[in-house]
Amino acid sequence: MLSYQHIYHAGNLADVQKHLWLITVLDYLTQKDKPFLWIDTHAGRGLYDLSAPEAQKIKEYESGILKFYKDWQGNDNLPAPLTRYRDFINNLNKDELIKYPGSAYLAMKIMRPTDKLYAFDLHKGEFPHLQKTLQQYINSDPRFEDGFMGLKSLIPHTTLKRGGALIDPSYEVKEEYTQTAQAIIEAHKKWPQGIYMAWYPILDKGHHEDLVNQLMALGLPDEDFTIDEWHFGEVERGMKGTGMVIINPPYGSIDTMAKIKLYLNQ
Ligand SMILES: C[S@@+](CC[C@H](N)C(=O)[O-])C[C@H]1O[C@@H](n2cnc3c(N)ncnc32)[C@H](O)[C@@H]1O
């Protein structure tokens, strides 16, 4: 029985980092005409209401998206992915930041009708929200199934040769760090050209090091493997920071995200 609900954390700094990477990678994939496959193994609701009591409980978005969002308005000199991110959020809101886009929503906004999204969530309260978020997109396939198994079963795809996956577990149990690493190692064997992006929390206990070390043991060259960590000034709710590991990062994406990190002073 899963208890984690992302609405308590939506729009926090981890979401900002993760969603900026997602936009950067998906925008790159749309530069070529050939359709692509995207797999969101842990999709959540796809869209979050920050005025809901759950989001209001800890208000994590205040030290995340809300910290930057107002300064981005009317700014024509933002790095490209920030402009995209701001505009996706603006399109959901009027004067106040209330609706926040999740990974599956952002993917569908960027992907073209010829591309295909598979979005998994195994929480029975969350899945109906995900279905609702994706209902108007006929090229999306929300599934109430285990995302790790889903990834394994969908690749290599028979027709879509380009694309990748976002693996964004809640890490409710520490086994998920190894499970994430092993799922990526297995997927990379089956589909070596796929782009794999995994998010992880940087904790005092250092569990994320197992995940990172197992993936580093793949021995991939620097241009095919990158780690991006944003460290918080102080420990927030047991988290020291937020991390992403990306296998096969698109050309230019490492530099783009490094500039964004500097711009956001992270
Ligand atoms: C961190 S949240 C996802 C947030 C989302 N990716 C975003 O960026 O908007 C993790 C989600 O994974 C779901 N989940 C947990 N274990 C799962 C599994 N084995 N397969 C699919 N979904 C799972 C949880 O219900 C939760 O909604």
The ligand as an SDF file (V2000), in Angstrom:
LIG
                    3D

 27 29  0  0  0  0  0  0  0  0999 V2000
    7.7840   11.7160   -6.7210 C   0  0  0  0  0  0  0  0  0  0  0  0
    6.1880   11.2500   -7.2120 S   0  0  0  0  0  0  0  0  0  0  0  0
    6.1360   11.6050   -8.9240 C   0  0  0  0  0  0  0  0  0  0  0  0
    6.1720   13.0370   -9.3340 C   0  0  0  0  0  0  0  0  0  0  0  0
    6.1350   13.2790  -10.8260 C   0  0  0  0  0  0  0  0  0  0  0  0
    7.1220   12.4730  -11.5240 N   0  0  0  0  0  0  0  0  0  0  0  0
    6.3400   14.7300  -11.1890 C   0  0  0  0  0  0  0  0  0  0  0  0
    7.4890   15.1390  -11.4060 O   0  0  0  0  0  0  0  0  0  0  0  0
    5.3550   15.4460  -11.2990 O   0  0  0  0  0  0  0  0  0  0  0  0
    6.2770    9.5020   -7.2120 C   0  0  0  0  0  0  0  0  0  0  0  0
    5.0000    8.7930   -7.6360 C   0  0  0  0  0  0  0  0  0  0  0  0
    5.3210    7.4170   -7.8550 O   0  0  0  0  0  0  0  0  0  0  0  0
    4.2090    6.6170   -7.4880 C   0  0  0  0  0  0  0  0  0  0  0  0
    4.7490    5.2500   -7.3070 N   0  0  0  0  0  0  0  0  0  0  0  0
    5.3870    4.7260   -6.2420 C   0  0  0  0  0  0  0  0  0  0  0  0
    5.8290    3.4740   -6.5190 N   0  0  0  0  0  0  0  0  0  0  0  0
    5.4680    3.2260   -7.8190 C   0  0  0  0  0  0  0  0  0  0  0  0
    5.6890    2.1480   -8.7040 C   0  0  0  0  0  0  0  0  0  0  0  0
    6.3540    1.0420   -8.3180 N   0  0  0  0  0  0  0  0  0  0  0  0
    5.2200    2.2470   -9.9710 N   0  0  0  0  0  0  0  0  0  0  0  0
    4.5480    3.3590  -10.3800 C   0  0  0  0  0  0  0  0  0  0  0  0
    4.3300    4.4150   -9.5790 N   0  0  0  0  0  0  0  0  0  0  0  0
    4.7840    4.3590   -8.3160 C   0  0  0  0  0  0  0  0  0  0  0  0
    3.6430    7.2970   -6.2860 C   0  0  0  0  0  0  0  0  0  0  0  0
    2.2760    6.9800   -6.1460 O   0  0  0  0  0  0  0  0  0  0  0  0
    3.8710    8.7860   -6.6250 C   0  0  0  0  0  0  0  0  0  0  0  0
    2.7140    9.3450   -7.2150 O   0  0  0  0  0  0  0  0  0  0  0  0
  1  2  1  0
  2  3  1  0
  2 10  1  0
  3  4  1  0
  4  5  1  0
  5  6  1  0
  5  7  1  0
  7  8  2  0
  7  9  1  0
 10 11  1  0
 11 12  1  0
 11 26  1  0
 12 13  1  0
 13 14  1  0
 13 24  1  0
 14 15  1  0
 14 23  1  0
 15 16  2  0
 16 17  1  0
 17 18  1  0
 17 23  2  0
 18 19  1  0
 18 20  2  0
 20 21  1  0
 21 22  2  0
 22 23  1  0
 24 25  1  0
 24 26  1  0
 26 27  1  0
M  CHG  2   2   1   9  -1
M  END
$$$$
